[in-house]
Structure formats: C-alpha cells, structure tokens
Amino acid sequence: MSGTPYERWEARVMDMKLEVVVVPVSDVDRAKDFYTGLGWRLDADVATGKDFRVVQVTPPGSPASVIFGTSVTAQAPGTAEGLHLIVNDIDAARKELERLGAEPGEVFHDAGGVFHHAGAEARVPGPAPQRGSYGSFLSFGDPDGNGWVLQEITTRLPGRLDPAVTAFSSTADLAAALRRAADAHGAHEARTGAEDPDWPGWYADYMVREQAGAELPT
C-alpha cells in the first residue's frame, strides 16, 4: 500500500455510528412506561414547553438509543417497523419479554432462510434449523404498534466486525461468549487428549475470532 501512514489514515472513510432511532408515539408517558418497564435505561426526559418533549431510552447493552416524544417526528404514531434488537438466546429473551408484559410472538424463522419477509409472510414456527446464527426471530410491538424484531446472533459472519477490536456490550454477552469458548475448549482438550495449561490464551483467541467472524481454533 502506497503513501505514508498519515496519508493512509487520511484516506479512511470517517466513522458514522448509528446513535439514535426515532419512534413515533401518540402518548409519551405511556411509551415511557412501556420501554422503561422492559428495563431500558432512561437517559433523558426534557420538555421546553407543552408542544415539545424529548424522551431518550436505551435497550440493555445497546450502543444506540431510542427517542420519542412530542414534535420530534412527522411520522404517524405506530408506523415504525422492522426495528431490530440482537440477542444471543432468543428463547430466554422471549421469556423475559413475556414476564415484563411485552406480549411477544412465537419464535420463527423464514422459509427462505436468509432474512425474514415483511409482516407475517413466509414465517415458519420455531427457531432456524440447526439454530443457525442470524436465522431465528420473534416480534413484538409497543402500545402504538411500532414493530420490533428480535434476531438471534451467536456467531458473526466474516468481515462484520473489526478484527482489531473486541468488545462486549454487557456482562451477559461476555458470559455467553465465555461459555461458548469453554465448550469449544473442552472439545479441544478431548481431541488432543491433554490438559491445556494455556487455556486463557485459547479462550481469548477463540472469543476474538468468533466476534470477528474468523475461522475458529480447533
């Protein structure tokens, strides 16, 4: 690659991180109660008068937040759809949503096996075959009918994450990654027939590769 390190840095595309999604609601207090009732963090509730109010909430472990309020969008209430939340265990997530009163639908996968269709078209009951990452979904709505979709992702496809950066957005995500590494390491020791004294290094290598979508160690 030609050019100085500085020139190569200057040629990089600027980071543009998705930070906020605006959701149209008809009753701000009702929406606030619903989302905070799901355990979403309340970041702000600011009003400059009766005609303008902004409420910001953040789903657990999410780098992006949700904003709703009065005069923050021209969209009709309840018209947002296909808002995706990523989880590593869709069955556990469904039970939690049900316990918190969100009335989620049943877990499903798409008949085409790629990504779910709009609405309820081509939905097949149950998780994806062999529980393939990216393939299992469930849906729920807020009191206005804004549509949310949960998608189960356990292993990222290659190139989806920067291989130089490994980060976990919550203790639950880190714990799940450690459990998967522990299971894989147990299989590794069974294959080699010997105890691995450098298991921390093996775990770290596995977790970094898994998150970056690279080939996993065996």
N, C-alpha and C positions, 0 to 999 in steps of 0.2 A: 504494500500500500504506500503510495507516494505522499509527500508532504510531511511537515513537522507534526509532532504530537498535538501542538496547539491548533494547527490548521485542520487536522483530522477531527479534533474536538469541535471546532467551529462549524464543521460540515454536518455534524449530527443534527437530526431533527429535534426541535425543542420538545421537552416533556409536556404533555397536555393531559392531566389527570382528571378523570371524571369525579367530580366532587359532590354535586347536588343533583337530585331529581325532584322536579316539582310535581305534586299530585293535587288534582283539583277536587275540592271537597265542598259540601254545602253547609256543614255545621262544624266549625273549627273545634269547639270544645268536645264534641262527640268524637271527632277524628283523633284529637289529642288523647282522650281517654282510651280509645281503642289501641293506638300504637304504643303508648306507654304501658298499657296493660299487657302487651306482648313482651315487655321487658326492653323495649327500645329506649335508648338514653335520650332524655330531654335536654337539648343543647341550648335552645332559646325559645322565648315566647315574648315577642316585642310588638307593642301596638303604639302607633303615633297618633291615633285617633280612632273613631268608630269605623272609619272606612278603610283602614289599612292595618293589617296584623300579620306577622310572620311567625310561624312555629317551625322549629327545626328539630327533627329526631333522627337518631342513628341506630340501625339494627346492630345487635351484638356482633362484634368482630368485623364490622364493615368499615372500609376506608371512605365510603361515600355515604352521604346523608340524604334525608328526605325533607322537603319543605312543603308546607301547605299553609293556608291562611285566607285572609280577606284581601282581594285585589292583588293577588300575586300571580295569577294566570287568567287568560281569557278562555281556557278550556272549560267545557261544561262539566260539572261535578260527575264523577263516576266514569269518565271516558278514558282514563288511563288504563292500559292493559299490557300484558307481557312484561311486567316488571319482575326481573329475576333475582332471586336470592339463592346463593350457593351454600349447600350443606354437605357434610361428609357422611351423614347417616340419615336418609330420608324417612325411614320408619320411626326413628327416635324423634325427628323433627315434627312429624305428623302428630305423634302422641303429645308433644309439648304444645303445639298449636291448639290441639283439641282441648287440652287441660286449661289453656288460657282463654278459651272461648272464641277462637277464630273460625271455627267450623270448616276445617279443610276438607277437600275432596279426597277420594281414594288415590293411592299411588298408581301411576300409569306409565306406560312407555308408548312411543309412537310406532305405528305399524311399519313405517319406512325405516325406522332405526337410525335416523340421522338427527333430526330436531323435531319437536312437536309442531303439529299443524295449528292453525288458528282455531279458536273455540274448542269444541269437543271433537272435531273431526279426526278420524284415524287413531283415536285413543284405544289402547289395549290395556285392560286391567292388569295390575301387578308391575313390579319393577322390571327393568330391562333384562333380557336373557343373560345368564352368567353374571348378572349385576354389573354390567359394563359401565365404566365411568362415563359421565355425561348423558346417560340414557334413561334415567329414572326421574319422574316428575310428580308433582302434585300442585293443585291450585287452591287459592282461597281469595276472598275479597274483603275489602274494608266495608264499613257501613254504607258508603255511597256506591259500592260496586266496582271500585277500582280494582283491577285484576292483578294479583301477584302469582308468580310461579316459583316453586322451589325446585331446584335441579341438584341432583346428587353428583358431586365430582370428588373422586378419591385419588385419581392419578391424572395429571395434566398431560396433554399432548405435547410432543416436542415443539420447542420454539414459542410456547405460550407464556413462558416466564423467562426473565433474565437469568441465565445460569450463574452469573456472578453475584446474584443477590438471593439469599434465602431468608424468608420471613414468615412468621405465623401470626395471624391476626388475633388469636385468642388462646388461652390455655387449653381449651377444648380441642382446637385444631392441632396444637403441639402434642397433646396427649394422644390423639388419634394417630398422628404420624409416628410417634414413638412406638405405639402398639403395633402398627404395620411393620416397622423396622424390626421390632422384637420377633414377630412371627417369621419374617424373612430370614433373620439371623439364626433362629432356631433351625430352620430348614437348611441353612448354610452349614451349620455345625453337624447336622445329621449327615449331610453329604460328605463332608471332609472326615468325619469320624473323630474329630478332635475339638477340644475346647479352645475357643478363640480368645486369647488374653487381650487383644486389641479391639474388643467389641465396641468401645466408644467411637473409635475411628471408623469402624464398619458401619455403625448406626449413622454417623454423621454423613458418610459418603452416600449411603442409601437415601437418606432424607433429602439431601441436596439434589441428587439425581432425580428422585421421584418428583420433587416440586418443579424441576426444570424440564421434565418430560424426557430425560435422557435414559439411555439403557441402564437398567438396574444391575447392581452387582449380584453374583450368584454364590 
